[in-house]
Amino acid sequence: MSPTRPPVDPTEDDTLDLRVDDLVALLDGDLLDSVAGWGPADTSVGSFRLAPVRLERDLPLLARWMNDPAVAAFWELAGPDTVTAEHVRAQLEGDGRSVPCLGVLDGTPMSYFEIYRADLDPLARHYPALPHDTGVHLLIGGATDRGRGVGTTLLRAVADLVLDHRPRCTRVVAEPDIRNTPSVSAFLSGGFRYAAEVDLPDKRAALMIRDRALRHVL
């Protein structure tokens, strides 16, 4: 499945200001409720968990995925390993608004996720964001895992993990490129609703939302 866009560098000036409760969370070192400790989720394709990226361990794998033409078309991070390293390091060295993770299925890293605070991202200037809206970016690393519903299953699992472990979050959001039909379809099948089209600086996107209130309906 094709991925969504990469996040804006969380160190850039156009990120949104933190609220008082976020400042408290920042002092505690956690704006996303301890992604590293969320634990596994049982899915129809196996046991899945999010493992925060460690560049010294994961960079070769991530860079290889980013150089896959199907991935590069939307992530635009093809090139030497340093290109991917710069993108990931900006998040690792930021204030915690975005956490880059490997998606590990039955012990095997096979996907890449970015879990981010959409309400603190420049994206929030383009839609009516709510406090603690949590965003998801995804790429499936191996071509053999694409086009057979794995992405849909993992999107639902990750959204459930967010809602289970972030009690203040009422919505999980995503903004895949409107041209990326497989990605939009996977979000729809994964329990997200199509909310709007939004013009972002780098693309026209489909705003996808999974509501806590509709979690067991869609």
Long-range contacts (C-beta under 8 A, 24 or more apart in sequence): 1-138, 1-139, 1-140, 1-146, 1-147, 1-150, 1-151, 1-152, 1-182, 1-183, 1-186, 2-70, 2-71, 2-73, 2-74, 2-139, 2-176, 2-180, 2-182, 2-183, 3-71, 3-74, 3-75, 3-112, 3-137, 3-138, 3-139, 3-140, 3-176, 3-180, 3-183, 4-74, 4-136, 4-137, 4-138, 4-174, 4-175, 4-176, 4-177, 4-180, 4-183, 5-74, 5-75, 5-137, 5-175, 5-176, 5-177, 5-200, 5-202, 5-203, 5-205, 6-75, 6-76, 6-77, 6-87, 6-114, 6-137, 7-91, 7-98, 7-114, 7-116, 7-121, 7-135, 7-137, 8-121, 8-122, 8-123, 9-90, 9-94, 10-90, 10-91, 10-94, 10-95, 10-97, 10-98, 10-116, 11-90, 11-93, 11-94, 14-122, 15-97, 15-120, 15-121, 15-122, 16-119, 16-120, 16-121, 16-122, 16-124, 16-125, 18-120, 19-131, 22-117, 22-120, 26-95, 26-96, 29-96, 30-96, 31-95, 31-96, 31-97, 31-117, 31-120, 32-96, 32-97, 32-99, 32-115, 32-116, 32-117, 32-134, 32-166, 33-165, 33-166, 34-165, 35-99, 35-101, 35-115, 35-165, 36-99, 38-161, 38-164, 38-165, 41-157, 41-158, 41-160, 41-161, 43-153, 43-154, 43-156, 43-157, 44-153, 45-105, 45-150, 45-153, 45-154, 46-105, 46-106, 47-105, 47-106, 47-107, 48-103, 48-104, 48-105, 48-154, 48-157, 49-103, 49-104, 50-101, 50-102, 50-103, 50-104, 50-113, 50-115, 50-158, 50-161, 51-101, 51-102, 51-103, 51-104, 51-109, 52-99, 52-100, 52-101, 52-102, 53-88, 53-92, 53-100, 53-101, 53-102, 53-112, 55-85, 55-88, 55-89, 55-92, 58-102, 58-109, 59-84, 59-85, 59-88, 61-102, 61-109, 61-141, 62-88, 62-112, 64-141, 65-112, 65-139, 65-141, 68-141, 68-143, 70-143, 70-146, 71-139, 74-176, 74-177, 74-180, 74-183, 75-139, 97-121, 103-138, 103-154, 103-158, 105-150, 105-154, 109-141, 110-140, 110-141, 110-142, 110-145, 111-138, 111-139, 111-140, 111-141, 111-145, 111-151, 111-154, 112-138, 112-139, 112-141, 113-137, 113-138, 113-158, 114-138, 115-158, 115-162, 118-173, 122-201, 123-173, 123-175, 123-200, 126-198, 126-199, 126-200, 127-173, 127-195, 127-196, 127-198, 127-207, 130-170, 130-171, 131-168, 132-166, 132-168, 132-169, 132-170, 133-169, 133-170, 133-171, 133-172, 133-173, 134-162, 134-166, 134-169, 134-171, 134-172, 134-173, 135-172, 135-173, 135-174, 135-175, 136-162, 136-172, 136-173, 136-174, 137-174, 138-174, 138-183, 146-182, 147-182, 149-189, 151-182, 151-183, 151-186, 151-190, 152-186, 152-189, 152-190, 153-190, 155-186, 155-187, 155-190, 155-191, 155-192, 156-190, 156-191, 159-190, 159-191, 159-192, 159-210, 160-215, 163-210, 163-212, 163-215, 169-212, 170-211, 170-212, 170-213, 171-209, 171-210, 171-211, 171-212, 172-209, 172-210, 173-207, 173-208, 173-209, 173-210, 174-207, 174-208, 175-200, 175-205, 175-206, 175-207, 175-208, 176-205, 176-206, 176-208, 177-203, 177-204, 177-205, 177-206, 178-203, 178-204, 178-205, 178-206, 179-203, 179-204, 184-208, 191-215, 191-218, 192-218, 193-218
